[in-house]
Amino acid sequence: MHPLDQPIWSALTTRQKHLAEGGSRALRFPPAIGPFADLVDISPRSFAELAAIMSGSEIAVLFTPDAVTAPDEFKILLADTGEQMIGTPAESALAGAEIVTLGAADVPDMMALVELTKPGPFGPRTHELGTFLGIRIDGQLVAMTGERMKPGNYTEMTAVCVHPDHRGRGYAQALLGAVARGIVARGEIPCLHVFTNNTSAIALYRRQGMEIRQRLHVTVLQKRT
C-alpha cells in the first residue's frame, strides 16, 4: 500500500506513531491535536475499536480511498470528497511583509484566524505536528500555513488561510513555498488535501506546481448517544 492511499493510518503507524491512540484496528490523533482517525479495515470489529476510543461529542475524521458505510452506533456528520495533491509549490516573492515562525504563544491568534477562515480542523495542539509559519501585519496574524500529517516520506501542508481583509497579496503562495522548502530540505515530499468543491484553492495549488494524485472520501463520524 502506498503511504498516501490511507494517509492517516500511514502517519499514525510510521513517523507519528508516538502520537497514536487506539489499538491494532483503529487509531487516532489526540483530540487536542486533531480529530483524524482511521481503521485497518471497515469491519464491525474495527468500528467497535474506534467507538471505544471516542467519548462524548468527539468526532472522527477519516480520509479513505472508498466511501465509508458506518454501523448504526455512529452518525455520519459529513460525507464528501477531497483531492490529494502532491508536489513542491514554487517559491514566491513577498513584498512588504515578513514570514515568521509560529509557536505555542501564537496559538490564540492561530485559533482566531482558523475560526474566521475555516480551513479545516485545527486544535490547540495542532501546531505541535510540525513547522507553522505566519505573516503578521501591525501585530495581527493575517495568514498562516503549516505541517500536519506525516505519512511515510510525505509531509502534509495544512491550515492554508488568509484573513479576508488581506487576500490577493500573495501571502498564501509565499507561505506554501516557504513551508514546502522546509519539507524538501529534510528529504520529504510535500502533499496536501483540499475539498473537491474548493475549486479556487485547487487552482491556486495547480498554479504553484502541485498536481492531483487521487480523490479521497472525507467522512466525519460521531457516536450516537
TORPA-4810 file (N, C-alpha, C, O; in nm, 3 decimals):
<nodes>
NODE_1_0.083_-0.120_0.000_0.000_0.000_0.000_0.087_0.125_0.000_0.181_0.136_0.079_M
NODE_2_0.056_0.218_-0.087_0.127_0.346_-0.088_0.089_0.424_0.038_-0.028_0.423_0.077_H
NODE_3_0.184_0.492_0.102_0.151_0.564_0.226_0.043_0.669_0.211_-0.023_0.702_0.310_P
NODE_4_0.023_0.722_0.091_-0.081_0.822_0.072_-0.218_0.763_0.042_-0.317_0.837_0.037_L
NODE_5_-0.225_0.630_0.021_-0.356_0.570_-0.004_-0.444_0.579_0.120_-0.564_0.603_0.109_D
NODE_6_-0.384_0.561_0.237_-0.453_0.584_0.364_-0.362_0.672_0.449_-0.292_0.622_0.538_Q
NODE_7_-0.361_0.801_0.423_-0.260_0.888_0.484_-0.266_0.895_0.637_-0.163_0.907_0.703_P
NODE_8_-0.386_0.889_0.693_-0.397_0.898_0.839_-0.339_0.773_0.904_-0.259_0.782_0.998_I
NODE_9_-0.378_0.656_0.854_-0.325_0.531_0.907_-0.173_0.525_0.890_-0.101_0.484_0.981_W
NODE_10_-0.127_0.566_0.773_0.017_0.564_0.748_0.092_0.655_0.844_0.196_0.617_0.897_S
NODE_11_0.040_0.774_0.867_0.106_0.867_0.959_0.113_0.810_1.100_0.216_0.818_1.167_A
NODE_12_0.002_0.750_1.144_-0.007_0.701_1.282_0.065_0.568_1.303_0.076_0.521_1.416_L
NODE_13_0.112_0.507_1.195_0.188_0.382_1.209_0.333_0.399_1.165_0.410_0.302_1.166_T
NODE_14_0.371_0.522_1.125_0.510_0.546_1.088_0.565_0.663_1.169_0.593_0.647_1.288_T
NODE_15_0.581_0.778_1.108_0.653_0.888_1.171_0.579_0.952_1.289_0.641_1.020_1.371_R
NODE_16_0.448_0.932_1.297_0.374_0.991_1.409_0.310_0.885_1.498_0.210_0.912_1.566_Q
NODE_17_0.367_0.765_1.498_0.309_0.658_1.579_0.318_0.688_1.729_0.242_0.632_1.808_K
NODE_18_0.411_0.776_1.767_0.421_0.813_1.909_0.300_0.891_1.957_0.277_0.904_2.077_H
NODE_19_0.222_0.943_1.862_0.101_1.018_1.897_-0.025_0.932_1.894_-0.131_0.976_1.940_L
NODE_20_-0.015_0.812_1.839_-0.134_0.732_1.811_-0.205_0.685_1.938_-0.143_0.638_2.033_A
NODE_21_-0.337_0.700_1.936_-0.423_0.644_2.040_-0.507_0.535_1.975_-0.557_0.552_1.864_E
NODE_22_-0.523_0.421_2.047_-0.603_0.313_1.993_-0.528_0.182_1.998_-0.436_0.164_2.077_G
NODE_23_-0.570_0.089_1.910_-0.510_-0.043_1.909_-0.476_-0.088_1.768_-0.442_-0.006_1.682_G
NODE_24_-0.485_-0.216_1.746_-0.441_-0.272_1.619_-0.540_-0.247_1.506_-0.504_-0.262_1.389_S
NODE_25_-0.664_-0.210_1.538_-0.766_-0.198_1.434_-0.815_-0.055_1.413_-0.873_-0.025_1.308_R
NODE_26_-0.793_0.033_1.509_-0.838_0.173_1.498_-0.739_0.263_1.569_-0.696_0.235_1.681_A
NODE_27_-0.702_0.372_1.502_-0.607_0.467_1.559_-0.657_0.609_1.536_-0.731_0.637_1.442_L
NODE_28_-0.616_0.698_1.626_-0.648_0.839_1.608_-0.539_0.925_1.669_-0.460_0.879_1.751_R
NODE_29_-0.537_1.051_1.627_-0.453_1.151_1.692_-0.522_1.194_1.821_-0.645_1.183_1.830_F
NODE_30_-0.449_1.243_1.921_-0.513_1.301_2.038_-0.609_1.412_1.994_-0.573_1.493_1.909_P
NODE_31_-0.729_1.418_2.050_-0.828_1.518_2.005_-0.778_1.662_2.008_-0.818_1.741_1.923_P
NODE_32_-0.693_1.697_2.103_-0.643_1.834_2.109_-0.551_1.867_1.992_-0.529_1.984_1.961_A
NODE_33_-0.497_1.763_1.928_-0.412_1.783_1.810_-0.497_1.786_1.684_-0.474_1.868_1.594_I
NODE_34_-0.596_1.697_1.677_-0.683_1.694_1.560_-0.776_1.575_1.567_-0.746_1.478_1.637_G
NODE_35_-0.888_1.578_1.496_-0.989_1.472_1.505_-0.966_1.357_1.408_-1.058_1.278_1.386_P
NODE_36_-0.848_1.345_1.351_-0.825_1.248_1.244_-0.805_1.108_1.299_-0.733_1.087_1.397_F
NODE_37_-0.870_1.011_1.233_-0.865_0.872_1.275_-0.874_0.785_1.151_-0.909_0.831_1.043_A
NODE_38_-0.840_0.656_1.170_-0.853_0.562_1.058_-0.865_0.421_1.113_-0.835_0.394_1.229_D
NODE_39_-0.909_0.331_1.025_-0.933_0.192_1.059_-0.847_0.103_0.970_-0.818_0.138_0.856_L
NODE_40_-0.807_-0.012_1.023_-0.729_-0.105_0.943_-0.817_-0.164_0.832_-0.766_-0.200_0.726_V
NODE_41_-0.948_-0.174_0.857_-1.045_-0.216_0.756_-1.182_-0.166_0.801_-1.192_-0.099_0.904_D
NODE_42_-1.286_-0.197_0.728_-1.419_-0.145_0.762_-1.507_-0.251_0.827_-1.629_-0.249_0.815_I
NODE_43_-1.443_-0.343_0.897_-1.516_-0.450_0.965_-1.583_-0.397_1.092_-1.541_-0.294_1.146_S
NODE_44_-1.688_-0.466_1.140_-1.750_-0.427_1.267_-1.652_-0.421_1.383_-1.664_-0.335_1.470_P
NODE_45_-1.554_-0.512_1.384_-1.455_-0.511_1.492_-1.374_-0.381_1.492_-1.344_-0.326_1.598_R
NODE_46_-1.339_-0.332_1.373_-1.261_-0.209_1.365_-1.344_-0.089_1.410_-1.295_-0.003_1.482_S
NODE_47_-1.470_-0.084_1.368_-1.557_0.025_1.411_-1.580_0.020_1.562_-1.589_0.124_1.627_F
NODE_48_-1.591_-0.101_1.617_-1.608_-0.114_1.762_-1.487_-0.060_1.837_-1.501_0.001_1.942_A
NODE_49_-1.368_-0.084_1.782_-1.247_-0.032_1.847_-1.241_0.120_1.837_-1.197_0.187_1.930_E
NODE_50_-1.285_0.174_1.722_-1.290_0.320_1.710_-1.388_0.378_1.811_-1.357_0.478_1.875_L
NODE_51_-1.504_0.317_1.825_-1.603_0.366_1.921_-1.547_0.364_2.063_-1.577_0.453_2.143_A
NODE_52_-1.465_0.264_2.094_-1.412_0.250_2.229_-1.315_0.361_2.267_-1.297_0.390_2.385_A
NODE_53_-1.251_0.425_2.167_-1.155_0.531_2.198_-1.217_0.669_2.182_-1.147_0.770_2.199_I
NODE_54_-1.346_0.676_2.150_-1.414_0.804_2.139_-1.509_0.822_2.257_-1.563_0.724_2.309_M
NODE_55_-1.527_0.945_2.299_-1.618_0.971_2.410_-1.695_1.101_2.385_-1.651_1.188_2.310_S
NODE_56_-1.809_1.111_2.449_-1.889_1.232_2.442_-1.922_1.273_2.300_-1.968_1.192_2.219_G
NODE_57_-1.899_1.400_2.271_-1.932_1.456_2.138_-1.812_1.456_2.043_-1.817_1.520_1.939_S
NODE_58_-1.706_1.384_2.078_-1.588_1.380_1.991_-1.624_1.330_1.853_-1.716_1.249_1.836_E
NODE_59_-1.552_1.378_1.754_-1.572_1.332_1.617_-1.447_1.262_1.567_-1.338_1.279_1.622_I
NODE_60_-1.465_1.182_1.463_-1.353_1.118_1.395_-1.362_1.153_1.248_-1.464_1.129_1.184_A
NODE_61_-1.254_1.210_1.195_-1.246_1.247_1.053_-1.160_1.143_0.983_-1.044_1.122_1.020_V
NODE_62_-1.217_1.078_0.881_-1.148_0.974_0.807_-1.120_1.021_0.665_-1.206_1.082_0.601_L
NODE_63_-1.001_0.992_0.614_-0.966_1.008_0.472_-0.945_0.866_0.417_-0.851_0.798_0.456_F
NODE_64_-1.033_0.822_0.327_-1.026_0.685_0.279_-1.041_0.678_0.127_-1.105_0.764_0.068_T
NODE_65_-0.983_0.574_0.064_-0.997_0.561_-0.081_-1.140_0.534_-0.125_-1.180_0.574_-0.234_P
NODE_66_-1.218_0.465_-0.038_-1.355_0.429_-0.072_-1.453_0.494_0.025_-1.415_0.532_0.136_D
NODE_67_-1.577_0.507_-0.017_-1.680_0.563_0.069_-1.698_0.476_0.193_-1.684_0.354_0.187_A
NODE_68_-1.729_0.539_0.304_-1.745_0.470_0.432_-1.892_0.449_0.464_-1.972_0.543_0.459_V
NODE_69_-1.928_0.326_0.495_-2.060_0.295_0.547_-2.042_0.256_0.693_-1.984_0.151_0.723_T
NODE_70_-2.092_0.338_0.783_-2.068_0.317_0.925_-2.182_0.239_0.989_-2.296_0.249_0.944_A
NODE_71_-2.153_0.161_1.093_-2.260_0.091_1.165_-2.351_0.189_1.238_-2.321_0.308_1.248_P
NODE_72_-2.462_0.138_1.288_-2.566_0.223_1.346_-2.520_0.300_1.469_-2.582_0.400_1.505_D
NODE_73_-2.414_0.256_1.534_-2.370_0.326_1.655_-2.306_0.462_1.623_-2.277_0.540_1.714_E
NODE_74_-2.284_0.490_1.494_-2.226_0.617_1.451_-2.326_0.698_1.370_-2.407_0.644_1.295_F
NODE_75_-2.317_0.829_1.386_-2.383_0.923_1.295_-2.278_0.972_1.196_-2.164_0.999_1.233_K
NODE_76_-2.317_0.984_1.070_-2.229_1.043_0.970_-2.264_1.192_0.959_-2.369_1.228_0.907_I
NODE_77_-2.175_1.276_1.008_-2.198_1.421_1.006_-2.161_1.482_0.873_-2.216_1.586_0.835_L
NODE_78_-2.070_1.420_0.801_-2.026_1.470_0.671_-1.975_1.354_0.587_-1.900_1.269_0.635_L
NODE_79_-2.017_1.351_0.463_-1.964_1.255_0.366_-1.935_1.332_0.239_-2.028_1.369_0.167_A
NODE_80_-1.809_1.357_0.211_-1.770_1.442_0.100_-1.646_1.381_0.033_-1.603_1.272_0.069_D
NODE_81_-1.592_1.453_-0.062_-1.468_1.407_-0.125_-1.365_1.520_-0.123_-1.399_1.638_-0.119_T
NODE_82_-1.240_1.480_-0.126_-1.130_1.576_-0.130_-1.025_1.531_-0.229_-1.014_1.412_-0.261_G
NODE_83_-0.948_1.626_-0.276_-0.838_1.597_-0.368_-0.708_1.591_-0.290_-0.677_1.680_-0.211_E
NODE_84_-0.632_1.486_-0.315_-0.499_1.473_-0.256_-0.399_1.522_-0.361_-0.393_1.469_-0.472_Q
NODE_85_-0.320_1.623_-0.324_-0.228_1.684_-0.418_-0.085_1.668_-0.369_-0.059_1.672_-0.249_M
NODE_86_0.006_1.650_-0.463_0.147_1.636_-0.428_0.229_1.730_-0.517_0.184_1.773_-0.622_I
NODE_87_0.350_1.759_-0.471_0.439_1.846_-0.546_0.496_1.954_-0.458_0.453_1.972_-0.343_G
NODE_88_0.592_2.025_-0.510_0.658_2.130_-0.434_0.615_2.266_-0.487_0.654_2.305_-0.597_T
NODE_89_0.535_2.340_-0.410_0.493_2.472_-0.455_0.612_2.563_-0.485_0.712_2.563_-0.413_P
NODE_90_0.599_2.639_-0.590_0.707_2.728_-0.630_0.729_2.837_-0.526_0.635_2.880_-0.460_A
NODE_91_0.854_2.880_-0.514_0.884_2.992_-0.426_0.819_3.118_-0.481_0.807_3.137_-0.602_E
NODE_92_0.777_3.203_-0.390_0.706_3.325_-0.430_0.761_3.444_-0.352_0.774_3.438_-0.229_S
NODE_93_0.793_3.550_-0.422_0.845_3.670_-0.356_0.736_3.736_-0.273_0.618_3.731_-0.308_A
NODE_94_0.776_3.797_-0.163_0.681_3.862_-0.073_0.733_4.002_-0.043_0.840_4.018_0.015_L
NODE_95_0.656_4.102_-0.083_0.696_4.241_-0.061_0.617_4.301_0.055_0.496_4.284_0.065_A
NODE_96_0.688_4.372_0.141_0.622_4.447_0.246_0.573_4.366_0.363_0.496_4.416_0.445_G
NODE_97_0.616_4.242_0.374_0.575_4.158_0.487_0.685_4.056_0.515_0.765_4.024_0.428_A
NODE_98_0.686_4.007_0.638_0.789_3.912_0.681_0.723_3.784_0.728_0.623_3.787_0.799_E
NODE_99_0.779_3.670_0.689_0.731_3.540_0.734_0.796_3.507_0.867_0.918_3.517_0.881_I
NODE_100_0.715_3.468_0.966_0.766_3.437_1.099_0.725_3.295_1.137_0.626_3.242_1.087_V
NODE_101_0.802_3.235_1.226_0.770_3.102_1.277_0.674_3.117_1.394_0.694_3.199_1.483_T
NODE_102_0.568_3.035_1.394_0.465_3.041_1.498_0.486_2.929_1.598_0.533_2.821_1.563_L
NODE_103_0.450_2.956_1.723_0.465_2.857_1.828_0.352_2.863_1.928_0.245_2.918_1.900_G
NODE_104_0.376_2.807_2.046_0.271_2.796_2.147_0.212_2.932_2.186_0.092_2.942_2.209_A
NODE_105_0.295_3.035_2.192_0.245_3.167_2.231_0.150_3.226_2.127_0.073_3.317_2.157_A
NODE_106_0.156_3.173_2.005_0.072_3.226_1.898_-0.060_3.151_1.883_-0.143_3.188_1.800_D
NODE_107_-0.081_3.046_1.963_-0.199_2.962_1.946_-0.330_3.041_1.952_-0.416_3.017_1.867_V
NODE_108_-0.351_3.134_2.046_-0.478_3.208_2.045_-0.502_3.282_1.913_-0.614_3.283_1.862_P
NODE_109_-0.398_3.343_1.858_-0.413_3.413_1.729_-0.436_3.314_1.616_-0.514_3.342_1.524_D
NODE_110_-0.370_3.198_1.621_-0.389_3.096_1.519_-0.532_3.043_1.522_-0.595_3.025_1.418_M
NODE_111_-0.583_3.018_1.641_-0.719_2.967_1.656_-0.821_3.070_1.607_-0.922_3.034_1.545_M
NODE_112_-0.795_3.197_1.634_-0.887_3.303_1.589_-0.890_3.312_1.437_-0.996_3.330_1.377_A
NODE_113_-0.772_3.300_1.373_-0.767_3.305_1.227_-0.836_3.184_1.166_-0.905_3.197_1.065_L
NODE_114_-0.819_3.068_1.226_-0.886_2.947_1.178_-1.038_2.961_1.192_-1.112_2.922_1.102_V
NODE_115_-1.082_3.014_1.304_-1.226_3.032_1.325_-1.286_3.124_1.220_-1.400_3.106_1.178_E
NODE_116_-1.209_3.223_1.180_-1.258_3.320_1.080_-1.259_3.261_0.940_-1.351_3.287_0.862_L
NODE_117_-1.156_3.183_0.907_-1.137_3.143_0.767_-1.179_2.998_0.738_-1.197_2.963_0.621_T
NODE_118_-1.195_2.914_0.841_-1.243_2.777_0.826_-1.161_2.692_0.728_-1.219_2.636_0.635_K
NODE_119_-1.030_2.681_0.746_-0.951_2.598_0.653_-0.964_2.449_0.680_-0.922_2.367_0.598_P
NODE_120_-1.022_2.412_0.794_-1.032_2.272_0.832_-1.000_2.256_0.980_-0.972_2.354_1.048_G
NODE_121_-1.004_2.133_1.030_-0.982_2.111_1.174_-0.848_2.165_1.221_-0.744_2.145_1.158_P
NODE_122_-0.853_2.233_1.335_-0.731_2.289_1.394_-0.754_2.300_1.544_-0.846_2.368_1.588_F
NODE_123_-0.672_2.232_1.621_-0.688_2.231_1.765_-0.579_2.306_1.837_-0.486_2.356_1.773_G
NODE_124_-0.588_2.316_1.968_-0.489_2.391_2.045_-0.349_2.331_2.042_-0.252_2.398_2.078_P
NODE_125_-0.337_2.204_1.998_-0.206_2.141_1.990_-0.166_2.104_1.847_-0.065_2.037_1.827_R
NODE_126_-0.243_2.147_1.748_-0.211_2.113_1.609_-0.071_2.162_1.572_-0.001_2.097_1.495_T
NODE_127_-0.033_2.276_1.625_0.098_2.334_1.590_0.214_2.245_1.631_0.325_2.263_1.581_H
NODE_128_0.190_2.148_1.720_0.297_2.058_1.764_0.336_1.957_1.655_0.439_1.890_1.668_E
NODE_129_0.256_1.946_1.550_0.282_1.845_1.447_0.396_1.883_1.354_0.449_1.796_1.285_L
NODE_130_0.435_2.008_1.351_0.544_2.049_1.262_0.558_2.198_1.258_0.504_2.269_1.343_G
NODE_131_0.631_2.246_1.161_0.656_2.390_1.147_0.530_2.463_1.101_0.464_2.420_1.006_T
NODE_132_0.498_2.572_1.167_0.391_2.661_1.122_0.451_2.800_1.101_0.521_2.853_1.187_F
NODE_133_0.421_2.856_0.986_0.470_2.989_0.950_0.353_3.083_0.933_0.244_3.042_0.893_L
NODE_134_0.376_3.211_0.964_0.268_3.308_0.952_0.318_3.444_0.908_0.439_3.469_0.899_G
NODE_135_0.224_3.531_0.882_0.253_3.670_0.846_0.170_3.759_0.937_0.048_3.743_0.948_I
NODE_136_0.236_3.852_1.002_0.167_3.949_1.087_0.175_4.087_1.022_0.280_4.127_0.971_R
NODE_137_0.065_4.158_1.025_0.060_4.296_0.978_0.011_4.382_1.094_-0.100_4.362_1.145_I
NODE_138_0.094_4.478_1.136_0.062_4.562_1.252_0.028_4.476_1.374_-0.063_4.509_1.450_D
NODE_139_0.100_4.367_1.390_0.082_4.281_1.505_-0.025_4.174_1.491_-0.030_4.080_1.569_G
NODE_140_-0.111_4.188_1.391_-0.221_4.093_1.373_-0.179_3.978_1.282_-0.122_4.001_1.175_Q
NODE_141_-0.206_3.855_1.325_-0.180_3.739_1.240_-0.283_3.736_1.128_-0.403_3.721_1.154_L
NODE_142_-0.236_3.752_1.004_-0.330_3.762_0.891_-0.318_3.645_0.794_-0.401_3.631_0.705_V
NODE_143_-0.217_3.561_0.811_-0.202_3.445_0.721_-0.114_3.342_0.788_-0.024_3.376_0.866_A
NODE_144_-0.139_3.215_0.758_-0.051_3.109_0.809_-0.067_2.983_0.726_-0.165_2.965_0.653_M
NODE_145_0.032_2.897_0.739_0.033_2.764_0.679_0.130_2.681_0.761_0.224_2.734_0.819_T
NODE_146_0.106_2.549_0.767_0.196_2.466_0.845_0.195_2.322_0.801_0.147_2.289_0.692_G
NODE_147_0.250_2.235_0.887_0.262_2.093_0.860_0.170_2.015_0.953_0.149_2.054_1.068_E
NODE_148_0.114_1.905_0.901_0.023_1.827_0.985_0.063_1.678_0.979_0.158_1.638_1.045_R
NODE_149_-0.008_1.599_0.902_0.020_1.456_0.898_0.150_1.426_0.823_0.188_1.496_0.730_M
NODE_150_0.217_1.317_0.868_0.345_1.280_0.808_0.344_1.130_0.774_0.406_1.050_0.843_K
NODE_151_0.273_1.094_0.666_0.266_0.954_0.626_0.388_0.912_0.544_0.414_0.968_0.438_P
NODE_152_0.462_0.816_0.594_0.580_0.771_0.521_0.678_0.885_0.499_0.716_0.955_0.593_G
NODE_153_0.720_0.902_0.374_0.816_1.007_0.342_0.748_1.135_0.294_0.812_1.221_0.235_N
NODE_154_0.618_1.147_0.321_0.543_1.265_0.280_0.510_1.351_0.403_0.495_1.299_0.514_Y
NODE_155_0.499_1.480_0.381_0.454_1.571_0.487_0.342_1.657_0.431_0.357_1.723_0.328_T
NODE_156_0.230_1.656_0.503_0.111_1.728_0.458_0.117_1.874_0.500_0.146_1.905_0.616_E
NODE_157_0.091_1.963_0.406_0.076_2.105_0.437_-0.071_2.131_0.469_-0.160_2.072_0.408_M
NODE_158_-0.095_2.219_0.566_-0.231_2.238_0.616_-0.252_2.380_0.666_-0.159_2.461_0.670_T
NODE_159_-0.377_2.408_0.703_-0.415_2.538_0.760_-0.370_2.653_0.671_-0.316_2.753_0.720_A
NODE_160_-0.394_2.639_0.542_-0.362_2.747_0.448_-0.475_2.850_0.459_-0.583_2.830_0.404_V
NODE_161_-0.449_2.959_0.528_-0.556_3.056_0.549_-0.504_3.199_0.550_-0.394_3.227_0.597_C
NODE_162_-0.587_3.288_0.497_-0.555_3.431_0.489_-0.677_3.509_0.533_-0.789_3.482_0.489_V
NODE_163_-0.656_3.606_0.620_-0.764_3.693_0.666_-0.832_3.758_0.545_-0.763_3.802_0.453_H
NODE_164_-0.966_3.763_0.543_-1.036_3.820_0.427_-0.990_3.961_0.388_-0.994_3.997_0.270_P
NODE_165_-0.947_4.040_0.486_-0.904_4.177_0.456_-0.765_4.184_0.394_-0.720_4.291_0.354_D
NODE_166_-0.697_4.071_0.387_-0.558_4.072_0.339_-0.536_3.974_0.224_-0.422_3.934_0.197_H
NODE_167_-0.641_3.938_0.156_-0.628_3.845_0.044_-0.585_3.918_-0.082_-0.597_4.040_-0.093_R
NODE_168_-0.533_3.841_-0.177_-0.489_3.898_-0.303_-0.351_3.960_-0.299_-0.312_4.030_-0.392_G
NODE_169_-0.276_3.935_-0.194_-0.141_3.993_-0.179_-0.031_3.888_-0.191_0.086_3.918_-0.169_R
NODE_170_-0.069_3.765_-0.225_0.031_3.660_-0.243_0.077_3.594_-0.116_0.177_3.522_-0.117_G
NODE_171_0.005_3.616_-0.005_0.050_3.560_0.123_0.044_3.408_0.123_0.138_3.342_0.169_Y
NODE_172_-0.065_3.350_0.072_-0.078_3.204_0.072_0.031_3.140_-0.013_0.091_3.040_0.027_A
NODE_173_0.056_3.198_-0.130_0.160_3.143_-0.217_0.296_3.147_-0.150_0.372_3.050_-0.155_Q
NODE_174_0.327_3.260_-0.086_0.457_3.274_-0.022_0.473_3.175_0.094_0.580_3.116_0.111_A
NODE_175_0.368_3.158_0.172_0.376_3.066_0.286_0.385_2.921_0.241_0.461_2.842_0.297_L
NODE_176_0.307_2.885_0.139_0.316_2.750_0.084_0.458_2.720_0.037_0.513_2.613_0.065_L
NODE_177_0.516_2.814_-0.036_0.651_2.795_-0.086_0.752_2.780_0.027_0.843_2.698_0.019_G
NODE_178_0.735_2.861_0.132_0.830_2.857_0.243_0.818_2.727_0.322_0.919_2.666_0.358_A
NODE_179_0.694_2.682_0.350_0.674_2.556_0.421_0.728_2.440_0.338_0.794_2.350_0.391_V
NODE_180_0.700_2.443_0.208_0.747_2.335_0.120_0.899_2.329_0.116_0.956_2.220_0.111_A
NODE_181_0.966_2.443_0.118_1.112_2.443_0.116_1.168_2.369_0.238_1.265_2.295_0.227_R
NODE_182_1.105_2.391_0.353_1.150_2.322_0.474_1.128_2.172_0.465_1.211_2.094_0.512_G
NODE_183_1.016_2.132_0.405_0.987_1.990_0.390_1.089_1.924_0.297_1.145_1.819_0.329_I
NODE_184_1.112_1.987_0.182_1.206_1.931_0.084_1.347_1.927_0.141_1.423_1.834_0.112_V
NODE_185_1.383_2.027_0.221_1.518_2.031_0.279_1.544_1.911_0.370_1.659_1.872_0.392_A
NODE_186_1.437_1.852_0.423_1.451_1.732_0.507_1.445_1.604_0.425_1.447_1.494_0.481_R
NODE_187_1.437_1.616_0.294_1.429_1.499_0.208_1.291_1.439_0.200_1.276_1.321_0.165_G
NODE_188_1.187_1.518_0.231_1.049_1.471_0.229_0.974_1.533_0.111_1.024_1.624_0.045_E
NODE_189_0.854_1.483_0.085_0.774_1.527_-0.029_0.648_1.597_0.021_0.574_1.540_0.101_I
NODE_190_0.623_1.721_-0.023_0.503_1.792_0.022_0.375_1.733_-0.039_0.375_1.689_-0.154_P
NODE_191_0.270_1.735_0.038_0.137_1.697_-0.010_0.035_1.780_0.065_0.068_1.847_0.163_C
NODE_192_-0.088_1.777_0.020_-0.197_1.843_0.093_-0.329_1.783_0.051_-0.336_1.708_-0.047_L
NODE_193_-0.435_1.817_0.126_-0.570_1.771_0.097_-0.663_1.892_0.093_-0.653_1.982_0.176_H
NODE_194_-0.752_1.892_-0.004_-0.843_2.004_-0.023_-0.976_1.949_-0.071_-0.980_1.858_-0.154_V
NODE_195_-1.087_2.003_-0.020_-1.218_1.956_-0.063_-1.233_1.974_-0.214_-1.188_2.073_-0.271_F
NODE_196_-1.297_1.878_-0.277_-1.314_1.878_-0.422_-1.386_2.004_-0.470_-1.356_2.055_-0.578_T
NODE_197_-1.479_2.055_-0.389_-1.556_2.173_-0.432_-1.484_2.305_-0.410_-1.535_2.411_-0.445_N
NODE_198_-1.364_2.299_-0.352_-1.287_2.422_-0.330_-1.201_2.449_-0.454_-1.079_2.438_-0.451_N
NODE_199_-1.268_2.483_-0.562_-1.200_2.494_-0.690_-1.098_2.606_-0.694_-0.997_2.595_-0.764_T
NODE_200_-1.123_2.713_-0.620_-1.027_2.825_-0.622_-0.895_2.784_-0.557_-0.788_2.819_-0.606_S
NODE_201_-0.903_2.709_-0.446_-0.781_2.662_-0.381_-0.707_2.563_-0.469_-0.585_2.568_-0.480_A
NODE_202_-0.780_2.472_-0.532_-0.717_2.375_-0.621_-0.645_2.446_-0.735_-0.534_2.408_-0.773_I
NODE_203_-0.709_2.550_-0.788_-0.646_2.627_-0.896_-0.517_2.693_-0.848_-0.417_2.696_-0.920_A
NODE_204_-0.520_2.746_-0.724_-0.400_2.807_-0.667_-0.289_2.705_-0.655_-0.175_2.732_-0.693_L
NODE_205_-0.320_2.588_-0.603_-0.217_2.486_-0.583_-0.162_2.438_-0.718_-0.043_2.409_-0.730_Y
NODE_206_-0.248_2.429_-0.818_-0.201_2.391_-0.951_-0.104_2.497_-1.006_0.000_2.464_-1.063_R
NODE_207_-0.140_2.622_-0.988_-0.050_2.729_-1.035_0.083_2.724_-0.964_0.186_2.762_-1.020_R
NODE_208_0.082_2.677_-0.842_0.205_2.665_-0.764_0.288_2.544_-0.804_0.400_2.527_-0.757_Q
NODE_209_0.233_2.459_-0.891_0.311_2.345_-0.938_0.271_2.212_-0.879_0.340_2.112_-0.902_G
NODE_210_0.161_2.207_-0.803_0.116_2.080_-0.746_0.019_2.012_-0.842_-0.038_2.076_-0.930_M
NODE_211_0.002_1.881_-0.824_-0.090_1.806_-0.909_-0.173_1.712_-0.824_-0.132_1.669_-0.717_E
NODE_212_-0.292_1.678_-0.875_-0.381_1.587_-0.803_-0.330_1.445_-0.818_-0.306_1.399_-0.930_I
NODE_213_-0.316_1.376_-0.706_-0.275_1.235_-0.709_-0.397_1.144_-0.712_-0.403_1.049_-0.790_R
NODE_214_-0.494_1.173_-0.625_-0.614_1.090_-0.619_-0.724_1.165_-0.545_-0.700_1.266_-0.480_Q
NODE_215_-0.844_1.113_-0.558_-0.959_1.165_-0.483_-0.986_1.073_-0.364_-0.993_0.951_-0.380_R
NODE_216_-1.001_1.131_-0.247_-1.030_1.056_-0.126_-1.170_1.091_-0.075_-1.225_1.197_-0.103_L
NODE_217_-1.226_0.998_0.000_-1.354_1.024_0.067_-1.326_1.079_0.206_-1.244_1.025_0.280_H
NODE_218_-1.394_1.187_0.240_-1.381_1.251_0.371_-1.509_1.224_0.448_-1.617_1.266_0.408_V
NODE_219_-1.495_1.153_0.559_-1.612_1.114_0.639_-1.592_1.161_0.782_-1.487_1.137_0.842_T
NODE_220_-1.694_1.228_0.836_-1.691_1.273_0.976_-1.793_1.192_1.054_-1.912_1.196_1.024_V
NODE_221_-1.745_1.120_1.154_-1.831_1.033_1.234_-1.841_1.083_1.377_-1.749_1.144_1.431_L
NODE_222_-1.956_1.055_1.437_-1.978_1.084_1.579_-2.061_0.972_1.638_-2.155_0.924_1.574_Q
NODE_223_-2.028_0.930_1.758_-2.105_0.823_1.822_-2.246_0.873_1.859_-2.264_0.987_1.901_K
NODE_224_-2.343_0.786_1.842_-2.478_0.820_1.883_-2.487_0.810_2.036_-2.425_0.725_2.099_R
NODE_225_-2.564_0.899_2.092_-2.581_0.899_2.239_-2.713_0.835_2.278_-2.745_0.826_2.396_T
</nodes>
